[in-house]
Amino acid sequence: MSMRYAVLCADVARKASILVVFGSLAACFDGDLAARQTDPVTRSLTWFGYVGGKDIRAACAAGQGTRLRLVYNAVWGEQVRSYDIAAPSPAGATLNARVLADVGNLAAVSIARPADIFGPWNGRTASRGLDRAELAGLVEAVAASDGFGPVRGRMELPSNDFWWTAASCRDGIWGFAAWHHPTDGFTRIKFAVPLYALDPLAATIPPRPPVALPPSALRDSAATRRDNPGWRLAVDKDGARR
């Protein structure tokens, strides 16, 4: 075996071991992925499964009530909002809201203790209950937006664009949908306004409205990749994956 070939094999083995380690770490965080979004480390390992509703799909069964996860990407690094709704029965639900905003704005970081340096990446969270009427109105608005799926065909969602995703389990039936601004039915979304009315974080961190942007690829410069590394989600009827 030549020295060059041996070095190549060693490099392949090293990269494969890294993939195995990260795959193993990600597997450790199976289960309720919503609970894994509270700090940047576990979020980095579980984000794509979270958006894709991997945990919701795995637990989806008849008699489990309704679960709904709505994610609004208003340009990664500027604002991302996510909403987890759990309704064991039609009588009501719990809504957990989370916002990541101005992640790249280090001037806004106030450090009183070492852990505060991660503040922008931890995000803000808040919870509230939903009564029967609020839950029914939200579910109706999601249904009117074709939010229980399926995705028509396959699409890609760039991190530097505006888009929504919805992962759900309703009556034991798994569903997934996505909307990419300004196409794919984004303008026909009915649930955003009633959802924002229920969002306990909307008053202090207003939702960022979608704006017209040049195509994602034209904004993906070397400087942008350095300051705000991007990614793309491939989505279809089975959910989302990188």
C-alpha positions, 0 to 999 in steps of 0.5 A: 500500500502506497503512503498516499493511499494510506493517508487517503484511507486514514482521512476517510476513516476519520471523517466517517468516525466524525459522522458516526459520532454526530449521528450517535449524538443526534440519536441521543436527542430523539424523543420530544424535539421541541424540548431540545430547542432551548439551547444552541448546542442541542438545537444544532443537532436536532433542528432539521428533525424538529422542523420536519416533525420527526418526533410528532410523526413517530408518536402519532397514533389514534387517541393521541389528540392533536399536535401541531408545529408551525415554524416561520423562517423570516430569514435565518439569523434575523428572525425565526418563530416556532409554535408547538401546540399540544391538544390532548382533547378538543377542550383546549391546548397548550401553545409554546412559542419560541423566537430567535431574533437578531442572532447576528447582532452582537451589539445587542448582547448584554452579559451579566454572567458567562452564560449570557453570551449565548443569549441571542442563540437561546431565544425567547420562549413563552407559553399560554393555554388555548381554550376550545374556541381558540384551538378550534379557530386555529385548527380551522385556519390551518386546514383552510391553508392546506396546512395538514398536507401533503406537500405537493411534490418536492421543494427546497427552502433556503435559510435566507428566505421567508417560509412556513412549515407545518407538522401535525398529527390529527386523529392519528394521521400524520401531516406535513405542509410547507409554503415558500414566499412568494410561491407555493400558496404563501399568500393564501396562508390563513393561520398567521394572523390568528396565530400571532393574536395568540402568540404571547411574544408578538407584542415584545418581538413583532413578527417580521413580515415577508418582503420581496428579495432577490433569488436566494442564490444571488444573495449567497455571497462568500461574505454572507456565508461567512457571517451567516452560514446558510442551509437548505431544507428539502421538503416533501410529504414525509417532512423536511431534511437537510 
